[in-house]
Amino acid sequence: MGIDFTKERNLTMLVDFYELTMSNGYFKYGYQDRVAVFDMFFRKVPDGGGFAIFAGLEQLIDYIKNLKFSPEDIEYLREKKMFCEEFLYYLEHFKFECDIWAPKEGTPIFPNEPIVIVKGPMIQAQLVETMVLLTINHQSMVATKTNRIIRAAEGRPVFEFGSRRAQGYDAAVLGARAAYIGGCSGTACVLSDRIYGIPAMGTMAHSWVQMFDSEYESFRRYAELYPNECTLLVDTYNCLESGVPNAIRVFDEVVVPAGYRPKGIRIDSGDIAYLSKKARKMLDAAGYQDVKIVASNSLDEYIIRDLILQDAKVDSFGVGENLITSKSAPVFGGVYKLTAVEDEKGELVPKIKISESIDKITTPHFKKLWRFYSKENGQAVADYITLHDEKIDESQPITIFDPLAIWKKKTLTNYTAEEVLKPIFVKGECVYQCPELTEIRSYCKEQVDLLWEEMKRFEYPHRYYVDLSEKLWNIKQQLLMRVGV
């Protein structure tokens, strides 16, 4: 594992203020040890897609491991004159003791299913709300957008070029990490390579070309420095009239005589479909059929898809702001809701949030998330949310139904059922070993490959079923009826 980007800072106070005011109230009323269950989930897939990608778990784990209020934190809170001294003493000796479950990073996830479950003393489970959300929301957003772009590229490498357009340096570094999980082959961000081992790569900017007296000289100087990694930016002045011809000349005069083959040219403006076709013919005619053409310039999944449909001769793509900011859907929208509380007898009592907006009504209770796979082709069939103590007998058929349209039923046979959420913390102790980032990236690709192709459409994808067990559905209906809904 590389250097952790969060350990050098104490992020314990990265909370919303109401988490502290509520916690102070819980303490004063004796609820600090009352066990509560919170779910993180999201309601809509960004960009109207068929699925999202779960990311950010490693950073959440590092945050939880380092939870500690400093003396300066306690003094800051004391100066607010809103918190009792007993509560401040509690924070001063704070020790995280909750249980946490989450999917493996890179797992495809779907709306309205729990993707992080936190169970433990109420104050502790409440205080981590903000960091659970911002950590998972941000990286899941970028990983999801990246995966759309990767699928649009149809096997051509995509590189993350967005650091300078990211929303701050954390977003640049961690965004590159999420992009790598989503399928990018590398990044322009050197710090992400230094910390996480994501391959850093890059060529030159237009300023390099402008710095010299001529385009030819700029190309020649670069090739003399890096003959074994020579990719030239050919659109500073005129891509076809000077850029490509000067690149070919430098390949002939510098790179090949030095015993190397040139790597590529990059086109960063103009009609990329047209320019790449013309450039390909020029390179091929000069004997450089192996030289790759890289395209950049405000690309996204739709532009890349169109370029491929237009038979653009592009071998790889550099994608910047539309990826790192998920510009078309810049908010992931995960929420953190209370779903159960222990009573005086130690029994969990389900809790529900009700809204006039049906999609904002929560699913109550302490739950477990299953994923059904077909034994015939290995593809994911549906997700299934049960009470935490429910079991699934794979030897028996199981009938699932749409919780919003209960007449839509399907009986599954010849399936396997896998628990999606893995134990991450048990009583505050981390029990999960984070995989290497390359493993997470490979796992993500494997899991996306198990989804139906119809779910991968950019427009109107097939809706994947996330169903409730009959027991859980009945509990939800009983709670709704109890309050007259």
Secondary structure, DSSP 8 states (H G I E B T S, - for coil): ----SSTTS--TT-S-HHHHHHHHHHHHTT-TT-EEEEEEE-SS-GGG-S-EE---HHHHHHHHHT----HHHHHHHHHTT-S-HHHHHHHHT-----EEEE--TT-EE-TTS-SEEEEEEHHHHHHTHHHHHHHHHHHHHHHHHHHHHHHHHTT--EEE--GGGSSSHHHHHHHHHHHHHHT-SEES-HHHHHHH---B-----HHHHHHSSSHHHHHHHHHHH-GGG-EEE--SS-IIIIIHHHHHHHIIIIITTTT----EEEE-SS-HHHHHHHHHHHHHHTT-TT-EEEE-SS--HHHHHHHHHTT---SEEEE-HHHHT-TTS-----EEEEEEEE-TTS-EEE-----SSGGG----SSEEEEEEEETTT--EEEEEEEETT----TTS-EEEEETTEEEEEEEE-SEEEEE--EEEEETTEE------HHHHHHHHHHHHHTS-GGGG-SSS----EEEE-HHHHHHHHHHHHHTT-
